[in-house]
């Protein structure tokens, strides 16, 4: 029996587990309320009721994986292990058989499913932590489908603090994870309320100094001038005063599309340049309002320095603009005077008043690494020890490995320092201890991140949250956006749950196919494997020296997204790749994937793209096919594979290079090189003369004895064979 030791479940955990016993369940529960414990209770039940079955627990990162296993080990006596890419594939294959509970990152399991190292038939529970990632091409999607196809006793449990407030995304998560019911709780729910502590939230509004407003005025004027031109050209609505960065990026894409469709208006090219300038100015305003002088100065300085090394028109024109240049000069003066955002002084006051002993724990969240460094430096001035907590991306030496992240969190738990200054890495999942105070250095427009940040306090004792906002700036707008998204999410989830029809999940029989077509896929093209698997193709991942897919001994296919196609023209990769494809396959094909207009991918003249397409088709004799998306590509591959492969051949073998010709094929190949000789005539000649030598030695009269070879054709053959070569 797999009993849970030293653990007393809370009422809401028992209620949620009860639902998940009989239905694939999406659990939406604020950070810190024990989602892992619900998974543990369900795992115990599945292992006890389905003897000799196993549990697969997936999480997006190695530290999270290790954290979940640590919780399970504390309460369940079972054979369990962590699987990551660091464990050799051959060893993983054996460990799958030996262990009852597997903890892993999704990438590793996806590879092992494709490599046939794991048999999902043996697993009775799949847990997807941070299930809001179960969208698009993320490996959770592929694994969930394979699990539902192959498991004898399938049950899926999805865990998240927030799936977001977008209805389409929630529905996509529900579909991809085969969810039958949603269990959602907030701190106000009747079965949760007894277990949560009061959390006090303070919104502190700060006025920007007049010197900041002077800089902002120049940036605002610079932005208004450009928006006025875009309005005048009809590219944005005449009544629009505030245009966000997202809207500007959408506008860029629309203008590129107009140009690609052949619209000749010169203002479109000017529109692209102006929109790019607007994006930069908009970001500069946001940095000034929410972060301060040093962060803005670094950004503006980078633009001015880059403009001296580039011929890009938008960058050149922007630095010449008197308003933008004035903003830069004034920002530089403020930087040299060491003037910073008033948020910093407010933050130091808050932290000084909160730290009454060395056991107080505070988390400060900020969007930017540069701001995190500045906060650390300023806290040091008042004698407060703070440490920066950032992700793995190595950016100017500020990235942290997962080992460094774990060590830092452990030091924080042991009270070696009081303040953890975190970027978004601290919002999701990691086993950060409960803190006494959470400070938002700036509000964020994301509902998911807003919920995750708040969940760091108020678990075991009363908590406090402080949100710093610059008055009458984007800070305020972002705060209300996140606040409303949180409310919308809870309302939306409840409505969706009320309307859920308990869809019958696919049975094992509905996925059975004894005559699978086979596709060899290059190991770097795993993104499309999910779609191929869904079409029930037998996929083999391997290293291919030419092409991305092999469908038979003759057919090799190179796949390019539209963006990569254009990029590979620019950097010169494309023709080398197609040359390899042509050399290794009798029938090479190129598929260009994407529903965007190919001529709007980058600032490349349409004639350059047309010229390359002509070269591929005429000079390289490679047909070019087009697909809308990965699903469409997979459908094309299946149809070609069906034409190439005999479904009755159980052990059809595919190579990733051209198959050597047999002696018979080589003889036919030589004779087909003679003028006017095709496949049928080559076979007739060889059947008549018995060998290539006898054909070459025959005179014209003998050649004419073969059906369909007249005097002219015989003379031409002898001319090629007998005439001297003049090189």
N, C-alpha and C positions, 0 to 999 in steps of 0.2 A: 504493500500500500504506500502511496505517495502522500504522506500526511504533512500538513503545514504546522510547523512548530513555532512557539513563542510569537504568535501573531493573533491579534483579535481584530477582526474586520469591523469597519464602521458600517452603519446602517445603509448609507448610499452605495458603498462598495458591494454589500450583499445584494441590494436591489439590482444594481447594474449587472453583477455576475449572473444573477438568476435569468435575466434576459438573454445574456450571451451564451447560456448553456444550449439554447435551442435555435438561436438565430445569429447569422453573421452581423456583428454589431459595431457601429461607430460610436466610440465613447468620447464625448467632448467635456473635458473637466479641467478647471483652472490649474495652473502649475502648482505643485506642492500638495495636491489632495490625493495622491496615491494611485495613479493610473497603473503603475507597475504592479502594485498589490492585487489589483483586479485581474491582471494578466496571470499572476501567480496562482490565484484561486481557480481560475478557469483551467490553467495548465494542469493543476493537480487533479481536477475532475476528469479531464480528457484522458490523462494517463491511467487513471484508475478504471475508467469505464471502457477504454479501448486498449486492452492488454497488448503489449509489445509494440504499441504505437509510439510516436515521438512528437516533440514540440519544436517548432522553428520560430525563434524570436529575432526579428530584424530591427535594426536602428541605423540611422544615417551615418554615424561616425564611430570610430573605434572607442573613444572615451565613453560614449553613451552605451555601447555594447558591453564594455567592462562594468559599467555602473549597474546595468540591469542584472548581469550574472551575479554580481556581488549581493544584490538584494535576494535573488533566488537562493543562492548558496546558504544564506543566513537562515532560511526557513524551510527549505525542501531538501530532503536527502535523496538525491538522484545523480546519475552520471551526466555531467554537463561540461561543455567546452566552448571556447571562443574560436570562431573561424574568421580570419581576415586573409587578405592576399599574401600576408607574410608566411602563412602556413603553406607548405608545398602541396600542390594539387594531389599528388599520389597519396600523401599522408592524410589529406582531408577525406579522400574516398574511403579510407579505412576508419577514420574517426567518426564519420557519419553512421557507420554500422555499430560502433561501440558505445555511442552516447545516446542518452534519452532526451536531453534538451540541448538544442544547438542555438548559440547566440552568434549573430553574424552581421556584417554589413551587406547590403543588398547586392552590390557589385560582385562580391565573391560568390554568392549563391547563384546569381544569374549565370555566371561563367560555368559553375559546376552543373547546372541544369543542362546548358548547351553542350558541355563536355561529357554528359552522362555519368557524372561522378556521384550524383545524389538521386535517390529514388523517392519522389514525393508521395508515392503510394503508401509509404510507411508512416507518414505524418498525419496526425489528427487535429493539429492546431497550428495556424499561422498567425503570429502577432506582428502587426505593422505599427511600430512606434513613429510618431510624427507623420501620421497617415495623410496629412494635408499635402505631402509630397507625391501622393499617388496620382499623378497627372502626367500628361504628355508622354515622353519617352523614358521617364524615370523607371528604374529597374523594378520598383514595387509593382508596376502595372503588369509587366511580363511574368513575374513570379506568382502573383495572385492568379492569373489566368492558368498557368501551368499547374498550380496547386489545385484549383477547382477541377481541372481536367483529370488529374491523376490520383488524388488522394481518395482512399477508400471511405474515409469518414471526415469530410472537409468541414472545418469551422474556421472563420476568420474574425479576428478582433483588431479593430483599428483604433489607435489612441492619438489624441491631439488636444492641445489647449484651445486651439481655434482653427477651424477649416477655412476661415475668411468669411466675407459678407457678400460674395458674388454667387448668385444662385446657380449659374452655369457651372462654376468650378465645383461647388458642393455636389451637384448632380454628377459631375464627371468623377469625383472621388467615390461617390456612392456606387456608380456603375463599375468603375475599375476595381474596386475592392469587394464587389459582390455584396454590398451592404443590404440587409433586410430590415434593420431597425436602428434608430438613432437614440442613444441615451445621452442627454445633455443636462448638465447641472451648472448652476452658478452659486455663488456664496449665499444667495438669498433663498435657495430652495429648502423646503422644510426638512428633508433628511440630511442636508449638508450643514445647515445653520448651527447645530450644536457643536460642530467640530472646527469651526473657523472663528478667528479672532477679529475684532474690530480693526479696520484699517482707515486711518484718517488721511484724507487727501487735501493738500494745500496747493493752490495755484498762485504763484507769486509773479505778478506782472511788474516788469521793469521798463522804465522809460529809456529810450536811446538818447545818448548825449547829443547836444546840438552839433558837435563836430562830426558825429556819425551821420546825422541828418544832412549835413552839407555834402558829404560824399555820396549819400543815397540820392540826393537831388540830381547830381550830375549823371548818375547811372540811370535814374528814372527818365531823365530827359533824353539820354542816348537811346534808351529802349523805345520811348514814345515816338521819336523821329522815324525809327525803322518800322514800327507798327503802323504809323500813319501812311507810309509808302505802300506797305502790304495791303492796307485797307483800300487805298486809292486804286490799286491794281486788281481789286476784287479777290484777293487771295485769302483774306480773312474778313469776317463780318464787320460792317461799318460801325455797329453798335458795341463791339467788343472792346472794353477798356483793359481788362485783365486777361492775359493769355499765358497760361502755365507752360512749363517746359515740355510736358507731355503733349500738349496741343501743338507746340512748335515742332516737335519731332514728327508728329503725324503730318503736319503741313509739308515738311521737307519731303516725306515719302510721296505725298500727293503730287507735288510739283515734279518730282522725278518721273512719276508715271505719265504726266501730261507731255513731258519732253519725249519720253520713250514712244508715245503714241503718235509722234510726228508733229505736235503743235510747234509752230515756228516763232511764237511771240518772244522777242528778246527779253521781255520783262520776266519770263520764267527763270532764265539763268540768273538775273539780278535777284529774283525772289529766293533762289536757293542760297545765294550769298548772304542776303539780308537775314534770312531765317537762322542761318548758322551763327551770325553775329548776335541775334536776339537770344539764342540759347545760352551763349556765353555771358551776356549781360544779365540775364535772368538768374543764372547760377551765382554770379558775383553779388547780386542784391541779396540773395538768400544767405550767402556766407556772411555778409556784413550784418544782416539783421539777427542771425541766430548764433554765429560763431565769434565774430569780432575781427579786429584789425590785422593781427599777425597772420591769420588763416587767409583772409582776403588778399593781403599784400603778397603772400606767396603765390596765390593763384594768378593775380594780375601780372606780377613780375614774370611768371612763366609764359603768359600770352605775349607780352612785349618782347621777351627774349626769343621766343619761337618765331615771331613775325620777321625777325632779321635773317632767319635761316630757311624761309619758305617762300614759295611763289603763289601760295593760295591767296586768292583775291579777298576772301572774307576776312582773313587775319590781317592782311595789309591795310584794308579800309578801316577796320575797327580801331587799330592803334593810331590812325590818323585823325579819328573823330575827336573834336575838341572837348566834348563832354566826357568821353571815356578817358581821354588822356588826363583831364583835370581831376577825375575821380582817382586815377592812379597816383598822381602827384600828391594829392591831399592824403591819400591812404599811406603813402610812403612817409610823409611828414609825421603822421600819427604814430606809425610804427617806430620811427626814430625817437619819438618822445615816449615810447613804451606805454602808450595808451591802449588799454584792452577793453573788452566788452564788460559792462557793469555786472553781467551775470557772474563773473569770476569773484568779485568782491562779495556778492550775495552768497555764493556757494561757500566761500571761506567762512562767512559768519554762521551759516547754517551748520556746517560740519563742526566748527569750534564749539558751538553751543550743545551739540549732540554728544560729542565725545566726552563722557564723564568718567569713563574707566577704560582699561585696555581690552575689555571684552566686547565693547560695542562694535557692531559690524555695519558698514555702510556701503551701498553700491551706487556708483554714479554712472549713468548711461549717457553716451554721446555718440553722434553719428560718425565722427571723423577721428582718425588716429592722431592727426596733428593737434586737435583739441584735447585729446586724452593726454598727450605729452605735456601740453601747456598746463592742464589741471594738475598733473602730478608735480610739476615744477612749482606751481603756486602754493600747493598744499605743503610742500617741503619748507617753504618760507615761514609758515606758521607752526612748524614742528609736527605736522601730521604725516604719518607714513602711509603713502598710497602706492599701489602697484597697478600697472597697465595690463589689461587682459584683452588680447586681440586674437584674430584668426591666424591661419597658417600662411596666408599669402605673404610672401617676402616683399615688403615694400619699404625701401629705404631702411632696411635692417630692423623693422618693427614687427615682423611676423614671428609667430610662436609655433613651435612644433606641438603635436598633441601631448608629448611627454612633458614639455614645459608647461602646457596648460594645466595638466593634472597636478603637477608639482605646485603650481601657484595656488590652485584651489585648495589643496591640502594645507598649505601654509596659512591661507585665509581662515580655514577651519580651526587651525591651532592658534589663532590670534597673534600671528607673527607680524601682522600689519592690520590697520583698521579700515582702510578704504580700498575697495576694488573698483578701478576705473575701467569700464568695459564698453567696447563697441558692441555690435549686434551679436557677437559670439556668446555673450552672457545671457542672451534672452531665451535661448532654446535648449532645453534638455539637460545640460550638464549638471552634475550633482553639486551645485553651489549651495552652501548652507543657508538657512533662513537668515535674513538680515533685519536689522532694526529700522533702517531707513533706506528708501530707494529715492534717488534724485534723477529726474529727467533734465539733463542740461538743455535739451531742446525737445519740444513735442515732435511726434512723428505721425504721418498721415495713415500709417498701416494699423488696421484693427488688430491683426494677429500679433504684431510686435507690442502693441499697447497692452494687450492682455498678458503677454508673456512677461513683460517688464514688471507689471503690477504684482504678478504671482510670486515675486521673490521675497515678499514680506507678509506678515500676518498669518503665519501657519500655526505656530505654537503659542505665540503671545501677540499682544497688540502691535500693529505695525503702523508705519507712517510713510507717506509718499509725498514728495514735493516736486512740482512741475514748474520749471522756470520758463517764463514767456516774455519776449520783448513785446511791449504794448503796440497795437496797431501794425503788426507785421505778419509775415507768413506763419510765425510761431503760433499765433492765435488761430489762424485758419486751419493749420495742421492739427492742432489739439482738438478742435471741434469735429474735424473730419474723422479722426480716430475714435472719438467718443461716440459719434453717431454710427460708425461702422460696427462697433461692439454691440450697440442696441439692436441694430439691424440684423446682425448675425444670429443672436438668440431668437428673435422673432421669426426669422427665416427658417431656422432649423426646426423650430416647433411646428411651423406650417408644413414643411416638407415631411416631417415625421407623421403628421396627421394624415397626409395624403398618400403615404407609401403603400403601394400594392405589394403584397408579399409575392414577389416574382419567383417562380419555380427556377431553381438553379439548374444549370446543365448537368446531366447525368454522365457517368463514365461512358455509357454506350453511345451517347450523342457525339462524342469526340473520337470514337474509334475509327481507324482507317488502316487497313492492312496493306494497302498498295501505295505507300507514300512516295511522292516524288522527292528527289534529293537535290539539295543546293549546297555547294561549297561556298562559304563566305569568308572573305579576308578578315582576320582577327580585329582589324581596326574599324570595321563596319558593323559593330554590334548594335548600332541604333536601329537597324531595320530588322534585326533578328526577331523581335517581338511580333512584327506584322507577318513575317514568313511563318512563324510558329502558329499564329492564329489561322493561317490558311492551310495548316496541317502539312507543311513541308518538312522533310527530314533535313535539318540544318547541321552542317559540320563546319566549325570554325577552324581555320588553319592559316598559316602564313602563305600568301600568294605573291609571287614575284611579279606577276602581271595581272591587272584587273582587280575588281572587287568581288565578282561573282563568277562561278563556273557552273554551267548548266548541262554540259556534256563534254565529250572529248573534243568537240569542235567549237563550242560557243563559250566565249569569255566576254564579260561585260564590265565596263568602267562606269561608275556612278558619280555624277557631280551634282551638287546643289547648284542653283543658278548663281549664287554668290561665289561659291568655290570655283565654278567654271570661269567666271570673269577674272577672279584673283589668279587662277592658274595660267590664264593668258598673259596677265601682267608680269608674273614672276617667272614665266618660261617653263613651268612644269608640264603643261598640258601635252605638248607635242612629244616630249620624251615618254610620257606615260602611254600615249596612244601608239607610239612606235613599238614599245614593248608588247602592247596588246596585239598589234598587227603581226608581230614576229612569232607569238606564241599560240595564236588561235586562228583556225581556218575561217571562223565566222566571228569577227570582233564587232561589238556593239557599244555605243555610248548612250547612256540615259542621262538627260538633264532634268533634274527634279525641282519643282517649286512652281507655285501659281502666280508669283510676282512676275512683272514684266522684266525680261532678261536685260533690256537696255537701260534699266533704271538702277542696276545694282551698284555701279560706281560711275565716276565721271570718265567713262570711256566712250569714245566716239562710236556710234552704231555701226559705221562702216568697218571698224576694226573687228567687231564681233561677227558681222556678216562675212567678212573675209576669212575668219577662222573657221566658221561653220562650213564655208565652201571648201576650204582646204581639207577639212576632216572628211567630207563626203566625197570629194573628187580625187584629191591627191593621195589620201590614205585609204580610200574606198571603205570607210567605216560608216554605216548607217547611224543616224542620230534619232533617238526616240525621246519623247517628252512625257513627263508624268507630273501630276499635280502635287503629290505629297508621298510620304513613305508608304502609306497604304496602297496608293495607286501603283507605285514602283513594285511592291510585293506582288500585286495582281498581274503585272506585266511579266515578272520573272516566272510566276507559276505557269502562265500560258505558254511561254517559250519552253520551259522545262517539260511541260506536257507533250509538246511537239517533238522534243528531242529524245525523250526517254520512253522506253517500252515499259509500261507499268507491270508487265508480267515477269520482268527480270528482277528478282529479289535482291541480288547482290550487284546492282549496277554500279560500276566503278567510275568515278570522275577524277580526272587529273587537273592540275593547275597549269599545264603546259600542253602544247600540241602533241597529239599521239603520233608516234613514228609510223610512217607508211609501210604497209606490207609489201612484199616483192611484187605481187600482182598490181597493187596500187601504184608502185613506182614505175612499173613498165607502162601502165596506162598513162601515167603523168608525162612520161617522156614522149610518147606518141602523140598525145594531145597538144604538145608544143609545136607540132608540124602544122603548116598552113591549111586551114579549112577542116581540121580534124577535131571533132568534139568527142564527148564520152562514148557515144554509141559507135562511131566509126573507128575509134581507137580499139575497141573490143573486137570489131569485125576484122580489122587488119591483123591483130595478134592471133585471133582464132584461125585465120587463113595461113599466116606465115610462121606461126608457132613461137617466134622470138623477135626481139628488137633488131638483132643483127640481120636476120633474113629480110626484114622490111627495108632496112637501110641498103641492103645489097640488091634488092629487086629493081628491075628496070621499069620504065613507064608502062610497058605493055602488061607486065605482071601485076602492077599496081591497079591497072584499069579493070582487071578481072574481079576485083572486089566491088560489090554492089555499092552504088552511089559515089564512086570515084571515077570522074570523067577525065578527058585528056588534059584540060586546064589544071585541074586539081593535082593530077599526077605529075605534070610538068613542074608545078610550083614546089611540090614535095622534093623532087629530084634536084631542083635548083638549090634549095636550102641545104640538102645533104652534100651535093657535089661541088658547089662553087667555092673558090678560095676565099678566105677571110681577110678583109683589109681593115685592120684596126686603126 
